[in-house]
């Protein structure tokens, strides 16, 4: 039969990879072409993209893609039968769908396929010891032997792979050999992190070939082991492994780990005191809970200590402990558990002195965690209505205004912030509210600055700290009469941004009287270029 002019080649232009499957329609087209044009110049490519690698290896010995067919045969078997199933097992273990024991059992059932994958890669490496594909082949072979049934077998497999690498050392250039060693070392590191228990890291590391050891930073293995021990609640062991990390490698820590280490150090001291009977059991549980709460991101580990404290003590403030637990869930980003704890606590103790704080935290859950602004506003209203004299009332007013801003309702937010200013004019909440009132006036392009004037007059501060640059930020003018702020105007220009008003508060301005206008014009712009300047527009005149 004749040669089809490029029918297969056109399909090959899609540049598919060996682990990708062609569309069913494309497969049907290729099969029909193979039947009709068995002598097509690209017939071996057709078999390749149908994953019939064995046909190429057996029947097309002179094909220039035979080497890739060998590799793809090994890779596809490894990926579909080993790598993909194990990645799925690891994910199921991570989400708690299966236990470690169940994973080990399923891994044992995969052993025949793991052996076959090892044989496939060994066959390719033996056949093509100068191939450009050796780097990935050795990497995946190392990964595969790392999944052998026992750790001892896996370690033997790693050493066998290294011996095989040494066989090709003289057949490839130094650069390629270096890449192969790096790839194998990376796979060994994965194997250690996934399967070597933290307490065996040092002894198993010594069993590796020296060249592999030199290409793995053992500090990274220590870190993974410390994290593994911490997740298993082996706190003393975790701290011990963290201490092994060299000082010049501390940059490998996650940001949260410095907090974790400080908390573990406090815990170990408490454990020692408790073991030596220098502190009571109740004190040990409670202070340990506080130590873990201080870790912030890992604060959920404190919950078990607070629960033990409740069980060990007959006279405790139950709501206080439950609120601490809720804060732990909040800090460790477990929002739903935080909410459930808070709701249960509030329903049980609505008249407790901490009830307003609990209800306010529920409002914050709606506001910051799930973005249910209406539920948040309703909850904050309940805080103010039910507990008007409570500690949380002022904060609830502030958060209600913030929720209204998030709802794009600046008018209601304006009045909510004014409520804050009127109720607590000298508090940090009032300063925050004033800042947002300015933003709202900017957003709404309002000319009514009386709320700002009212606040400035009530506070009456004249300080010279500030951050704005007069050349790049909007200039703000005021006219004063008898030492009072009576008029304010904000000039918006091309540089104006809402963020420009972040520090526009009384303590961040320099105040001048109207008669100082000439001094301001001639000198003050330079002297106070890093501050907001308030000054009269009318030369030497009040209003």
Backbone torsions as a table, in degrees:
resi	resn	phi	psi	omega
1	UNK	NA	151.5	-174.4
2	UNK	-73.5	165.9	178.6
3	UNK	-85.6	126.4	179.5
4	UNK	-73.7	127.6	-174.9
5	UNK	-72.6	82.4	170.8
6	UNK	79.9	14.3	-178.4
7	UNK	-61.9	-43.0	-179.8
8	UNK	-73.6	-37.6	-177.3
9	UNK	-59.0	-37.1	-179.3
10	UNK	-62.9	-37.1	177.4
11	UNK	-69.5	-30.0	-177.1
12	UNK	-73.4	-17.3	-178.5
13	UNK	-65.7	-9.4	179.1
14	UNK	-78.0	-6.4	172.6
15	UNK	53.5	51.7	178.7
16	UNK	-76.1	154.8	179.2
17	UNK	-103.5	159.6	-172.5
18	UNK	-61.4	-26.5	-178.7
19	UNK	-91.1	0.3	177.9
20	UNK	-94.2	145.9	177.7
21	UNK	-100.9	137.6	176.8
22	UNK	-74.1	158.5	174.0
23	UNK	-61.8	150.8	-178.4
24	UNK	-56.7	-38.8	178.9
25	UNK	-62.8	-42.7	179.3
26	UNK	-63.5	-39.5	178.8
27	UNK	-62.7	-43.3	179.0
28	UNK	-62.0	-41.3	178.9
29	UNK	-61.9	-45.3	-179.5
30	UNK	-62.4	-41.9	-179.6
31	UNK	-64.5	-39.6	178.2
32	UNK	-65.4	-39.7	179.3
33	UNK	-65.2	-40.1	178.9
34	UNK	-61.4	-42.1	179.2
35	UNK	-66.7	-40.2	-174.7
36	UNK	-84.6	-32.8	-176.7
37	UNK	-129.0	68.3	-177.2
38	UNK	-65.1	-15.6	-179.4
39	UNK	-103.4	14.3	178.0
40	UNK	-55.0	141.4	-176.6
41	UNK	-61.6	-22.0	-178.5
42	UNK	-111.3	25.6	-176.9
43	UNK	-61.6	-33.9	178.7
44	UNK	-65.6	-33.4	176.7
45	UNK	-66.2	-36.0	178.5
46	UNK	-61.7	-45.6	177.0
47	UNK	-62.5	-35.7	-179.2
48	UNK	-61.7	-46.7	-176.8
49	UNK	-78.8	-10.4	170.0
50	UNK	-93.4	4.6	178.4
51	UNK	66.5	23.2	175.6
52	UNK	-91.4	63.5	-174.0
53	UNK	-67.0	-33.6	-177.9
54	UNK	-62.9	-34.2	178.6
55	UNK	-64.1	-41.3	178.6
56	UNK	-63.8	-47.0	-177.9
57	UNK	-61.9	-39.0	-175.3
58	UNK	-83.2	-42.9	-169.5
59	UNK	-105.2	-13.5	-176.5
60	UNK	-127.4	67.2	-173.9
61	UNK	-64.5	-23.2	-178.4
62	UNK	-98.7	6.6	-180.0
63	UNK	-65.1	135.6	-179.4
64	UNK	-77.5	-3.2	174.0
65	UNK	-106.2	13.6	-179.2
66	UNK	-62.5	-41.1	178.9
67	UNK	-60.4	-44.2	179.4
68	UNK	-68.8	-30.8	177.2
69	UNK	-64.8	-42.0	176.4
70	UNK	-58.1	-49.0	-178.4
71	UNK	-64.3	-45.2	-177.2
72	UNK	-64.9	-34.3	176.6
73	UNK	-60.6	-45.3	178.9
74	UNK	-68.2	-44.8	-176.1
75	UNK	-65.5	-45.0	-177.3
76	UNK	-63.6	-40.2	178.2
77	UNK	-63.5	-46.2	-179.6
78	UNK	-61.2	-45.8	-174.3
79	UNK	-67.9	-45.5	-175.2
80	UNK	-77.1	-31.2	-172.5
81	UNK	-104.7	-16.0	-178.4
82	UNK	-124.4	-63.3	-172.4
83	UNK	-61.0	-51.4	-176.6
84	UNK	-63.7	-47.1	177.7
85	UNK	-61.1	-37.0	-178.3
86	UNK	-72.4	-38.6	175.1
87	UNK	-59.9	-38.2	177.9
88	UNK	-66.3	-41.9	177.8
89	UNK	-61.7	-42.3	179.9
90	UNK	-63.2	-39.0	178.4
91	UNK	-66.7	-43.1	179.7
92	UNK	-64.2	-34.7	175.8
93	UNK	-67.3	-40.6	-178.3
94	UNK	-63.4	-41.6	-177.9
95	UNK	-86.3	-0.3	176.6
96	UNK	84.4	13.1	-179.9
97	UNK	-72.4	-32.7	176.8
98	UNK	-129.2	159.8	177.6
99	UNK	-92.1	169.8	177.3
100	UNK	-62.0	-37.2	179.0
101	UNK	-64.9	-42.7	178.8
102	UNK	-64.7	-37.1	178.3
103	UNK	-64.9	-42.8	178.6
104	UNK	-61.6	-38.4	178.2
105	UNK	-64.4	-43.7	179.5
106	UNK	-69.0	-33.6	176.4
107	UNK	-65.4	-37.5	177.3
108	UNK	-63.0	-38.3	179.7
109	UNK	-68.0	-20.8	179.3
110	UNK	-85.1	-4.9	-172.6
111	UNK	-56.2	-42.5	178.0
112	UNK	-58.3	-40.9	179.1
113	UNK	-69.8	-34.8	176.8
114	UNK	-63.6	-42.6	177.4
115	UNK	-61.3	-42.4	179.5
116	UNK	-64.0	-40.8	179.2
117	UNK	-63.6	-39.8	177.1
118	UNK	-61.3	-43.5	179.1
119	UNK	-63.1	-40.3	179.6
120	UNK	-60.7	-46.6	-178.7
121	UNK	-69.3	-39.4	177.6
122	UNK	-61.6	-38.4	178.3
123	UNK	-62.5	-43.6	179.2
124	UNK	-64.7	-46.3	-177.5
125	UNK	-63.9	-40.4	178.2
126	UNK	-64.1	-33.7	-176.8
127	UNK	-79.6	-33.8	-173.8
128	UNK	-133.3	81.0	-176.5
129	UNK	-83.9	2.2	175.4
130	UNK	-120.5	11.7	-173.6
131	UNK	-67.9	147.6	173.5
132	UNK	-71.9	-10.6	-178.3
133	UNK	-94.0	5.7	-177.0
134	UNK	-63.5	-36.0	-177.6
135	UNK	-57.2	-53.2	-178.7
136	UNK	-71.1	-32.2	178.9
137	UNK	-63.8	-46.4	178.8
138	UNK	-66.6	-36.8	178.3
139	UNK	-61.3	-48.8	-177.2
140	UNK	-71.8	-30.9	174.9
141	UNK	-64.0	-41.9	178.7
142	UNK	-64.1	-42.6	176.6
143	UNK	-58.7	-41.1	-175.7
144	UNK	-67.5	-46.2	-179.9
145	UNK	-65.2	-24.4	177.5
146	UNK	-66.6	-14.5	179.7
147	UNK	-99.3	9.4	178.7
148	UNK	-63.0	160.1	-166.4
149	UNK	-52.9	-50.2	-177.8
150	UNK	-110.0	158.7	178.2
151	UNK	-63.4	-38.7	179.0
152	UNK	-61.0	-44.6	178.4
153	UNK	-63.0	-39.6	179.8
154	UNK	-64.7	-41.6	178.5
155	UNK	-63.9	-39.8	175.9
156	UNK	-62.8	-40.4	179.1
157	UNK	-62.3	-40.4	178.3
158	UNK	-61.9	-43.4	178.9
159	UNK	-66.5	-34.8	176.4
160	UNK	-65.2	-39.8	177.2
161	UNK	-62.3	-43.1	180.0
162	UNK	-61.7	-41.3	177.7
163	UNK	-61.4	-36.0	178.7
164	UNK	-69.2	-35.7	175.9
165	UNK	-61.8	-41.5	-179.6
166	UNK	-64.1	-26.7	178.9
167	UNK	-66.8	-30.1	-177.8
168	UNK	-97.7	-1.5	-174.5
169	UNK	-55.4	-43.5	-177.0
170	UNK	-82.3	-2.7	-178.7
171	UNK	-102.2	-7.7	179.2
172	UNK	-124.8	161.2	178.8
173	UNK	-73.5	167.0	-175.3
174	UNK	-61.6	-37.2	-179.1
175	UNK	-64.5	-45.2	179.0
176	UNK	-63.5	-42.1	179.3
177	UNK	-61.8	-40.8	178.8
178	UNK	-61.8	-41.7	178.3
179	UNK	-63.6	-39.1	179.5
180	UNK	-63.5	-46.4	179.6
181	UNK	-61.0	-41.4	179.0
182	UNK	-64.6	-40.2	179.9
183	UNK	-66.0	-43.3	178.8
184	UNK	-64.5	-42.7	180.0
185	UNK	-62.6	-40.3	177.4
186	UNK	-62.2	-40.6	178.8
187	UNK	-68.4	-35.9	176.9
188	UNK	-64.3	-39.8	177.4
189	UNK	-60.9	-43.2	176.1
190	UNK	-58.8	-44.7	-179.3
191	UNK	-60.2	-43.9	178.8
192	UNK	-61.9	-46.2	-177.3
193	UNK	-65.6	-34.1	-175.3
194	UNK	-86.0	-30.9	-169.4
195	UNK	-127.0	-22.9	-177.4
196	UNK	-83.6	121.3	177.3
197	UNK	-60.1	147.6	-175.1
198	UNK	-56.7	-32.6	-177.4
199	UNK	-77.6	-9.0	179.2
200	UNK	-105.0	3.7	-173.6
201	UNK	-57.1	-51.0	-176.1
202	UNK	-62.8	-47.9	-176.2
203	UNK	-66.4	-40.3	179.8
204	UNK	-71.4	-34.6	179.8
205	UNK	-62.3	-36.7	180.0
206	UNK	-67.4	-20.0	179.9
207	UNK	-81.7	-8.9	-179.9
208	UNK	-77.9	153.2	173.2
209	UNK	-58.2	144.8	-176.0
210	UNK	-55.7	-39.2	-177.5
211	UNK	-65.7	-34.6	176.7
212	UNK	-71.0	-41.6	178.0
213	UNK	-56.9	-40.4	-177.2
214	UNK	-67.7	-19.0	-178.5
215	UNK	-102.4	9.0	176.6
216	UNK	-124.6	127.5	175.3
217	UNK	-81.2	108.2	-176.1
218	UNK	-63.0	-22.0	176.6
219	UNK	-61.5	-34.1	177.7
220	UNK	-68.3	-35.8	176.2
221	UNK	-67.7	-40.1	177.0
222	UNK	-59.5	-44.8	-178.8
223	UNK	-60.8	-45.3	179.8
224	UNK	-63.0	-41.1	178.7
225	UNK	-64.0	-40.0	178.2
226	UNK	-63.4	-41.0	178.6
227	UNK	-66.9	-39.6	178.6
228	UNK	-62.5	-45.8	179.9
229	UNK	-63.1	-40.2	-180.0
230	UNK	-64.5	-42.9	-180.0
231	UNK	-64.4	-26.3	177.4
232	UNK	-89.4	6.9	179.4
233	UNK	64.4	27.5	173.2
234	UNK	-93.6	75.1	-166.3
235	UNK	-69.3	-41.4	-180.0
236	UNK	-65.0	-44.1	178.4
237	UNK	-63.3	-40.9	-179.8
238	UNK	-59.6	-47.1	179.4
239	UNK	-62.6	-40.9	179.2
240	UNK	-59.4	-39.2	179.8
241	UNK	-72.9	-39.6	176.1
242	UNK	-56.7	-38.0	-178.0
243	UNK	-67.5	-18.9	178.9
244	UNK	-74.6	-22.5	-177.4
245	UNK	-65.9	129.0	-177.6
246	UNK	-64.7	148.8	-177.2
247	UNK	-58.3	-37.1	-177.8
248	UNK	-78.1	3.2	177.6
249	UNK	-113.5	8.6	-178.0
250	UNK	-64.1	-16.8	177.6
251	UNK	-68.0	-10.3	177.2
252	UNK	-77.1	-16.2	-178.6
253	UNK	-64.3	144.8	164.9
254	UNK	-68.0	158.0	179.3
255	UNK	-56.8	-35.9	-175.7
256	UNK	-73.4	-17.5	-170.3
257	UNK	-74.3	-26.4	175.9
258	UNK	-64.5	-39.1	174.6
259	UNK	-64.9	-40.6	-179.7
260	UNK	-61.9	-45.0	-177.4
261	UNK	-64.8	-42.3	178.3
262	UNK	-62.1	-40.5	177.7
263	UNK	-64.7	-40.3	178.6
264	UNK	-64.8	-38.2	178.3
265	UNK	-62.1	-42.1	177.1
266	UNK	-63.8	-41.4	-178.2
267	UNK	-64.2	-43.0	-178.1
268	UNK	-63.4	-38.1	176.8
269	UNK	-63.4	-43.9	179.0
270	UNK	-63.9	-41.6	179.5
271	UNK	-61.6	-41.8	178.8
272	UNK	-63.0	-44.5	179.2
273	UNK	-63.7	-39.3	-180.0
274	UNK	-68.3	-41.6	178.9
275	UNK	-61.9	-37.3	179.7
276	UNK	-85.4	6.3	177.7
277	UNK	60.6	34.2	176.7
278	UNK	-90.2	-17.5	174.5
279	UNK	-133.6	157.5	-178.7
280	UNK	-76.6	166.9	178.0
281	UNK	-62.9	-42.5	-179.9
282	UNK	-61.1	-44.0	179.7
283	UNK	-65.1	-39.3	178.8
284	UNK	-60.2	-48.0	-178.8
285	UNK	-64.3	-46.3	-174.9
286	UNK	-66.8	-48.0	-177.7
287	UNK	-69.9	-30.6	174.5
288	UNK	-65.7	-41.0	176.3
289	UNK	-58.9	-42.7	178.5
290	UNK	-65.1	-36.5	179.0
291	UNK	-63.1	-42.5	179.4
292	UNK	-74.3	-33.3	176.2
293	UNK	-60.1	-34.9	179.8
294	UNK	-68.7	-10.4	177.2
295	UNK	-74.4	-10.6	179.0
296	UNK	63.9	-81.9	-172.8
297	UNK	-67.9	-26.0	179.5
298	UNK	-105.6	20.6	-172.5
299	UNK	-64.1	-19.5	179.7
300	UNK	-63.5	-20.0	176.6
301	UNK	-68.0	-16.5	179.7
302	UNK	-75.3	-22.4	-171.8
303	UNK	-58.7	-42.3	-177.5
304	UNK	-62.8	-34.1	178.7
305	UNK	-71.2	-39.8	177.6
306	UNK	-65.6	-36.8	176.8
307	UNK	-65.3	-41.8	177.8
308	UNK	-65.4	-35.2	177.6
309	UNK	-62.9	-42.5	178.2
310	UNK	-61.0	-40.8	-178.4
311	UNK	-70.9	-31.4	-175.2
312	UNK	-86.1	-15.3	-175.5
313	UNK	-115.5	136.8	-179.5
314	UNK	-93.4	-17.4	-178.3
315	UNK	-126.7	85.5	180.0
316	UNK	-129.8	160.7	174.1
317	UNK	-88.7	91.5	-174.9
318	UNK	-53.9	-49.2	-179.5
319	UNK	-59.1	-36.6	179.8
320	UNK	-62.0	-42.7	179.8
321	UNK	-67.2	-41.8	179.1
322	UNK	-64.3	-36.7	177.8
323	UNK	-67.2	-39.0	175.0
324	UNK	-60.2	-42.0	177.6
325	UNK	-61.6	-42.0	179.0
326	UNK	-61.4	-40.9	178.0
327	UNK	-64.4	-35.6	177.4
328	UNK	-63.3	-45.0	177.2
329	UNK	-62.6	-39.4	179.3
330	UNK	-62.6	-48.5	-177.4
331	UNK	-63.5	-31.7	-178.5
332	UNK	-95.4	17.0	173.0
333	UNK	63.9	33.9	175.6
334	UNK	-107.8	73.3	-170.9
335	UNK	-61.6	-43.2	-176.9
336	UNK	-65.4	-40.5	178.3
337	UNK	-67.0	-36.8	175.9
338	UNK	-60.5	-48.3	-178.3
339	UNK	-60.7	-46.7	-178.5
340	UNK	-59.9	-40.4	178.7
341	UNK	-64.7	-44.1	-178.6
342	UNK	-66.4	-45.0	-178.7
343	UNK	-63.4	-45.1	178.2
344	UNK	-60.8	-40.5	-179.9
345	UNK	-66.3	-44.4	-177.6
346	UNK	-67.7	-41.3	179.8
347	UNK	-62.7	-31.3	-177.7
348	UNK	-85.6	-30.3	-175.9
349	UNK	-133.1	64.7	-178.0
350	UNK	-70.9	-14.7	-177.8
351	UNK	-109.0	9.8	179.5
352	UNK	-72.1	150.6	178.4
353	UNK	-56.4	-22.6	179.2
354	UNK	-94.6	3.1	-174.2
355	UNK	-60.0	-38.1	-179.7
356	UNK	-65.4	-38.0	176.9
357	UNK	-65.2	-40.6	179.8
358	UNK	-63.2	-46.7	-179.2
359	UNK	-64.5	-38.8	177.8
360	UNK	-63.6	-38.3	178.0
361	UNK	-65.8	-35.2	175.5
362	UNK	-62.8	-41.6	176.4
363	UNK	-60.8	-39.8	178.2
364	UNK	-65.7	-33.1	175.6
365	UNK	-60.5	-48.2	178.8
366	UNK	-62.1	-38.9	-175.0
367	UNK	-74.8	-52.2	-169.1
368	UNK	-95.7	-24.4	-175.7
369	UNK	-93.2	-47.3	-174.8
370	UNK	-116.5	-2.5	175.1
371	UNK	66.3	29.1	175.7
372	UNK	-90.6	87.6	-171.8
373	UNK	-67.4	-37.0	179.5
374	UNK	-63.6	-44.8	178.5
375	UNK	-63.5	-38.2	179.3
376	UNK	-64.4	-46.2	-179.0
377	UNK	-62.1	-43.6	178.4
378	UNK	-60.8	-40.5	-179.4
379	UNK	-67.6	-42.9	179.0
380	UNK	-65.1	-35.7	175.5
381	UNK	-61.8	-38.6	178.3
382	UNK	-63.8	-39.4	179.1
383	UNK	-59.6	-47.7	-177.3
384	UNK	-67.8	-39.5	-177.0
385	UNK	-72.7	-45.0	-174.9
386	UNK	-81.4	-30.5	-175.3
387	UNK	-131.3	62.8	-174.9
388	UNK	-62.2	-25.5	-178.9
389	UNK	-104.2	9.1	-178.5
390	UNK	-78.7	166.8	-179.3
391	UNK	-64.4	-27.8	-172.6
392	UNK	-89.7	-7.5	-173.7
393	UNK	-62.2	-46.2	-179.1
394	UNK	-62.4	-44.0	179.4
395	UNK	-63.9	-37.9	179.7
396	UNK	-63.2	-40.2	175.9
397	UNK	-59.2	-43.9	-179.1
398	UNK	-63.8	-46.0	-179.0
399	UNK	-69.6	-31.3	176.0
400	UNK	-62.2	-45.3	178.3
401	UNK	-61.3	-41.2	178.2
402	UNK	-61.9	-41.8	179.0
403	UNK	-62.3	-38.7	178.0
404	UNK	-65.9	-36.3	175.3
405	UNK	-63.0	-41.8	179.6
406	UNK	-66.1	-27.1	177.1
407	UNK	-81.6	2.9	-177.0
408	UNK	60.0	42.6	176.6
409	UNK	-120.9	71.4	-173.3
410	UNK	-64.2	-28.1	-178.9
411	UNK	-65.1	-50.9	178.2
412	UNK	-65.7	-36.1	178.3
413	UNK	-63.1	-38.7	178.6
414	UNK	-56.6	-50.0	-178.5
415	UNK	-69.1	-31.8	177.0
416	UNK	-66.1	-42.1	177.4
417	UNK	-67.0	-35.0	177.0
418	UNK	-64.3	-34.4	175.7
419	UNK	-60.3	-39.8	178.7
420	UNK	-63.8	-47.5	-178.2
421	UNK	-60.1	-41.0	-178.2
422	UNK	-70.1	-37.3	-174.3
423	UNK	-79.4	-42.3	-177.1
424	UNK	-133.0	71.6	-171.9
425	UNK	-65.4	-21.6	-176.1
426	UNK	-105.9	11.8	-176.3
427	UNK	-94.7	168.7	175.4
428	UNK	-64.6	-27.8	177.8
429	UNK	-65.7	-38.1	179.8
430	UNK	-66.8	-39.0	178.2
431	UNK	-63.7	-42.7	177.4
432	UNK	-63.7	-41.3	179.8
433	UNK	-63.9	-43.6	178.9
434	UNK	-58.4	-44.7	177.8
435	UNK	-55.9	-44.9	-178.1
436	UNK	-74.8	-28.7	174.4
437	UNK	-61.4	-42.5	177.1
438	UNK	-60.8	-42.7	179.0
439	UNK	-61.4	-42.5	-179.3
440	UNK	-63.7	-42.7	178.0
441	UNK	-61.5	-36.1	177.2
442	UNK	-67.7	-44.6	-178.9
443	UNK	-63.0	-38.8	-176.7
444	UNK	-91.4	-0.7	-179.1
445	UNK	54.6	39.1	-176.3
446	UNK	-77.9	148.1	174.5
447	UNK	-100.8	-0.3	-177.1
448	UNK	-93.7	101.8	-178.1
449	UNK	-104.2	14.6	-178.3
450	UNK	-59.3	-35.5	177.7
451	UNK	-61.0	-38.5	179.5
452	UNK	-67.9	-43.7	179.5
453	UNK	-60.5	-40.7	179.5
454	UNK	-60.4	-42.6	-179.7
455	UNK	-67.8	-45.0	-179.8
456	UNK	-60.0	-41.1	-179.9
457	UNK	-67.7	-37.1	-178.1
458	UNK	-70.9	-33.6	-179.4
459	UNK	-85.1	-47.0	174.4
460	UNK	64.4	36.4	179.7
461	UNK	-94.0	145.5	173.8
462	UNK	-131.6	96.0	-178.5
463	UNK	-121.4	161.3	-175.1
464	UNK	-116.1	27.7	175.0
465	UNK	-95.9	143.1	-179.6
466	UNK	-173.9	175.6	-172.8
467	UNK	-132.4	-15.1	-171.0
468	UNK	-77.1	148.9	173.6
469	UNK	-102.0	124.3	-171.7
470	UNK	-65.7	-23.6	-178.1
471	UNK	-80.2	-25.7	-174.3
472	UNK	-113.2	-12.6	-177.0
473	UNK	-109.3	161.0	177.7
474	UNK	-64.7	142.2	179.3
475	UNK	-90.9	133.2	-177.8
476	UNK	-113.3	129.2	-179.2
477	UNK	-113.2	149.2	169.9
478	UNK	-142.4	155.8	172.4
479	UNK	-115.4	133.7	-177.9
480	UNK	-112.6	151.3	179.3
481	UNK	-142.0	117.3	-178.8
482	UNK	60.1	35.9	176.4
483	UNK	75.0	12.3	-179.9
484	UNK	-112.2	147.9	173.3
485	UNK	-78.9	117.2	-176.3
486	UNK	-118.3	-15.2	179.3
487	UNK	-153.0	144.2	-178.3
488	UNK	-142.2	137.7	176.2
489	UNK	-136.3	136.2	176.7
490	UNK	-110.5	123.3	177.6
491	UNK	-93.6	115.7	178.7
492	UNK	-88.6	138.4	177.6
493	UNK	-135.3	-171.6	-174.7
494	UNK	-65.2	-20.8	-176.6
495	UNK	-92.0	-6.6	-172.2
496	UNK	-65.5	128.3	174.1
497	UNK	-129.9	154.2	177.6
498	UNK	-57.7	-35.4	-178.7
499	UNK	-64.2	-18.4	178.8
500	UNK	-60.4	-24.7	-175.1
501	UNK	-94.6	10.6	-175.1
502	UNK	-59.9	-37.2	-176.8
503	UNK	-108.8	17.7	-179.6
504	UNK	-80.0	82.5	177.9
505	UNK	-137.4	160.9	-174.0
506	UNK	-53.3	-37.1	-177.3
507	UNK	-74.6	-4.3	-176.9
508	UNK	-113.0	27.5	-178.2
509	UNK	-131.2	161.8	170.6
510	UNK	-110.8	129.7	-173.3
511	UNK	-106.9	131.3	174.4
512	UNK	-128.3	151.1	176.7
513	UNK	-86.3	166.4	-175.0
514	UNK	-59.6	-37.4	-176.1
515	UNK	-71.0	-8.9	177.8
516	UNK	-90.9	14.0	-172.8
517	UNK	-57.4	-45.0	-177.0
518	UNK	-63.7	-39.0	177.4
519	UNK	-61.6	-41.1	179.6
520	UNK	-62.8	-47.5	-177.5
521	UNK	-60.6	-40.7	-172.5
522	UNK	-87.6	-32.6	-170.1
523	UNK	-128.9	-38.7	-166.8
524	UNK	-65.2	-30.1	-179.5
525	UNK	-57.1	-38.6	-179.5
526	UNK	-78.7	-43.7	-176.2
527	UNK	-64.3	-40.5	-175.9
528	UNK	-113.8	40.7	-174.8
529	UNK	-67.5	-16.7	-179.2
530	UNK	-101.3	17.1	-176.8
531	UNK	-132.7	160.3	169.9
532	UNK	-76.7	136.4	-179.9
533	UNK	-118.7	125.4	176.8
534	UNK	-105.5	126.5	-178.6
535	UNK	-157.1	156.2	179.7
536	UNK	-70.3	144.1	175.4
537	UNK	-82.4	-31.9	-176.8
538	UNK	-82.3	118.8	-176.4
539	UNK	-60.3	120.8	176.8
540	UNK	54.4	30.8	-179.7
541	UNK	-133.9	142.4	169.1
542	UNK	-92.0	-169.7	-179.1
543	UNK	-117.5	NA	NA
